[in-house]
């Protein structure tokens, strides 16, 4: 665990990079899910067996949900680290 401000600043930088990657992963994952849903619809409309396609849609949905949860955790960690790295001085009256 980082103990020094410089360590926390580096940790914050790494988390911010992870957040960017997470945003990209969520966007691409959403596109993959929509593409698979379109394929599933086409298979259904064409009278094909859709069991595997349906399982894949479910798996993609579940993965995307977990990625979204992880994204929130990264955001929360960044918010915490920002308070440590850039503390707000108390207001003096």
C-alpha positions in Angstrom: 0.0 0.0 0.0 1.3 3.4 -0.9 2.2 5.6 2.1 3.7 8.7 0.6 2.0 11.5 -1.4 4.2 10.7 -4.5 3.1 7.0 -4.2 -0.5 8.0 -4.0 -0.1 10.4 -7.0 1.4 7.5 -9.0 -1.5 5.3 -7.9 -4.0 7.9 -9.0 -2.3 8.2 -12.4 -2.5 4.4 -12.8 -6.1 4.3 -11.8 -7.0 7.1 -14.2 -5.4 5.1 -17.0 -7.4 2.1 -15.9 -10.5 4.2 -16.1 -9.8 5.2 -19.7 -9.3 1.5 -20.6 -12.4 0.6 -18.7 -14.4 3.2 -20.7 -13.0 1.7 -24.0 -13.8 -1.8 -22.8 -17.4 -0.9 -21.9 -17.9 0.8 -25.2 -16.5 -2.1 -27.2 -18.4 -4.6 -25.0 -21.6 -2.8 -25.6 -21.0 -2.9 -29.4 -20.3 -6.6 -29.3 -23.5 -7.2 -27.3 -25.6 -5.2 -29.8 -24.0 -7.0 -32.7 -24.7 -10.4 -31.1 -28.3 -9.3 -30.3 -28.7 -8.4 -34.0 -27.4 -11.8 -35.0 -29.7 -13.5 -32.6 -32.7 -11.6 -34.1 -31.6 -12.6 -37.6 -31.3 -16.2 -36.6 -34.8 -16.1 -34.9 -36.3 -14.5 -37.9 -34.7 -17.1 -40.2 -36.0 -20.0 -38.2 -32.6 -21.2 -37.0 -31.7 -22.9 -33.7 -30.8 -19.9 -31.4 -29.8 -21.7 -28.2 -26.1 -21.0 -28.5 -26.7 -17.4 -29.7 -29.0 -16.8 -26.7 -26.4 -18.2 -24.3 -23.8 -15.9 -25.8 -26.0 -12.8 -25.5 -26.6 -13.7 -21.8 -22.8 -14.2 -21.2 -22.0 -10.9 -22.9 -24.7 -9.1 -20.8 -23.3 -10.6 -17.6 -19.8 -9.7 -18.5 -20.8 -6.1 -19.3 -22.6 -5.8 -16.0 -19.4 -7.0 -14.2 -17.3 -4.5 -16.2 -19.7 -1.7 -15.3 -19.4 -2.6 -11.6 -15.6 -2.7 -11.9 -15.7 0.7 -13.7 -17.6 2.2 -10.7 -15.0 0.8 -8.3 -12.3 2.5 -10.3 -14.2 5.8 -10.2 -14.6 5.4 -6.4 -10.9 4.7 -6.0 -10.0 7.7 -8.0 -12.3 9.9 -6.0 -10.7 8.7 -2.8 -7.2 9.1 -4.1 -7.9 12.7 -5.3 -8.9 13.6 -1.7 -5.5 12.1 -0.5 -3.4 13.6 -3.2 -5.2 17.0 -3.4 -6.6 17.5 0.0 -8.9 20.5 0.5 -7.5 22.8 3.2 -10.0 23.6 6.0 -11.8 26.9 5.7 -10.7 29.4 8.3 -13.0 32.1 9.5 
